[in-house]
Amino acid sequence: MKLKAFKRIMIFDRKNSEQRIDNFLINKFKNLSKIMIYCLLRKGKIRVNLKRVKPKYKLQFEDKIYTNISSNLKKKLKIILILIKYFF
């Protein structure tokens, strides 16, 4: 996977330092399920400082969070969210 394909989505600040990456992403992206966030972390689609991290990684001051989510995955996520809203 090319590192150039990754896009920086946010820079982590001090107010939530020492917070686990999975909990941070769950709070930040409430429309994504926990399973989806764990899956993206495991596959390396979400990285910290361009390195793969495990869900238990604790964020540090000035960590940069990158993502490489394809447009197909974004479309699937939108469809899933629409179905969830419709049925629940």
N, C-alpha and C positions, 0 to 999 in steps of 0.2 A: 504494500500500500504506500503510495507516495505521500510524503509529509506535506507537500505543497497543496494537497487537496483539502487539508484541514483549515477551518475558519475559526478565528478566535471569537468566542461569544461573550466572554466576560473576564474581568480581572477581579480576583478575590481581594477583599479589603479586610481590615482589622476587626470589624465589629462581630464577625462570626468565626474568628480564627479558632483552630482546634476542633472545628466541626467536621464530621465525616462527610465525604463527598456524596454518598448516597442520600443522606438526610438533607444536605444542602440542595441537591437537585430535585428531590421530592418536594421540598418547600418552594423552590423557585418555579418549577413547572408542574403545577397542580393538575394540569390536563393530561399528563402522562402517568401511567400506572407504575407502581413499584417494580413490577415484573419487567416492563419495558426498559426502565432505567437500569436495572441490574443487567439485562441482556445487552444493552448498548455499552455498558462499562466492560462486561466480559469480552465482548467482541472487539473492543478497542476503538469503538466509534466515538467515545468521549474520552478525552485525555487531559491530563494536567501537565503543563509545561512540556507538551508534545511527547509525554511518556505514558504508557499504559499504567493504570492504577487499579487496585482492587477496591471494592466498595467500602472497605474499612479504612481507606486512606484518609488521614486527617489533613484538612487544608491548612496552609500556612499563609502568612501575610504576603501579598503580591503574587500569589499563584495565578497562572493564566489557564483558563479552561478552554479547550478547543473541541470542536465537533467535526465529524465527517459523516453527516447523515445525508444520504442520497435523496434526490427528489422523489424517487419511487417510494422510499420509506416514509417521507413526509406525506405523500398522498395516502398511503395505507393508514398512517396515524390519523389523518383527517377523517377518513372513512370510518375507522373504529370509533372515533369520538362522536361522529354523527349517529352511528348505530347505538352507542351507549345512551346518548341523550334521548333518542327516539324511544328505546325500549325501557328506559328507567326513568 
